[in-house]
């Protein structure tokens, strides 16, 4: 998912290297922190490719079996279904994570890229 820097949130992960003048500013799969978000703004980075929305906890064992593209597609699908659910509802957050993994598995069975997640 491609987002403007001002819409990025801590916890999101960069899906591709962010490169400027041949130098890697941030490597793929880097988890964004408030400090990194400020740095991206200072570097005048406009848009960033991220994996999903940052709501899947890092280290989730189910996430590692899918490519970033499959996780992204699954996250977008599930996000449309969770639009009216408050994001601070802990039970809904857990269900949402499970729904993303289940949707990713479904997409993988339908022929989307599957394998070790790498950018």
N, C-alpha and C positions, 0 to 999 in steps of 0.2 A: 504494500500500500504506500503510495507516494503522498507525503504530507508537507505543508509549509512548516518551517521551523517553529513558528509561533503556535502551532497546534500540537507539537510534540509534547509528550508527558514523560516524567521520570519513570523508569521501568521498561519503556519500549526498547526494542533492540533494532539496531541498524541492520538491514538485510544485505547491503553491499558496501564495499569500501567507499568512503567519502574521500575523493582525491582532488587536490588543488595544486596546479602547477607541477604535476608529477609526484607530489608528496601525499602520502596517505595521512589524512587528518584524523580519521577514525576508521578502524578496521571493521569488517563485517561481523555481525553478532555482538558488537559492543552494546552493553546495556547503558542507556542514557541516564545520566544523573543531572540534578539541577546545575551543577558546575559545567558539565559538558553542554547542556542546553544554552547556557550563557556564552560559552565559547563559540558554539555554532553561530549564534546571533552576531557576535563580534567579528567572526570570519565572513560575515555576509553570505552564509550558505542559505540558499532560497528554499529548496525542496530536498527532502530526505526520504529514501526508501526505507520503510520499517517493516518488521515482521509483526503482523497483527496490530494489536493495540496496547500491548504491554501487560495485559491482564493474566496471561499465562505465566505462572511463576517460573523463574529460571530454575533449571535443574529438574523440571517435570519430566519423569522418565518416558512418558508417552509421547512427548513432543519430539524427542530426539530421533524417532523413527521416520519422521516425515520431513520433506524438503521445506524450506521457507515459503515457497510458492503455494504448497498444499496447505500449510498452516495459515497463510494469509487468506486464501480463498475460503477456508473453513471459518476463520474468524469473521470475515465479512458477512458470510451467510448467517452465522449465529448472531452477530450484532444486530442484524435486521429484525430478528425475532425477540431480542432483549431490549428494544428501544424504550419501552415503558417501565422497565424494571429498574428501581433505584440502584445506582452503582455501589452504594455503601451497604447494601444488603449482603451480609456474609454468606448466607445460604445460597442466594442467587449467584454470587460470584463462583462458588464451588460448582454449582450445577452448570454454569456457563462454561467453565474450564472443561468439564466432562463433555459437554455438548460439542465444543470445538474439536476435541480429540476424536469423538465419535464421527463428526462430519468429515474430519481429515481422513479417517479410515475409509469412509464411504467414497470420498473423492479418489483416494488411492486405488480402491477396487475398480473404480470406473475408468482407470487408466491415467490419472494425473501422475506426475513424477513422485516417486517414493524411493526412499533410501536414506542414508545418513544425511542429516541436515547440514548443508554447507552452502556458502554463498559464492 
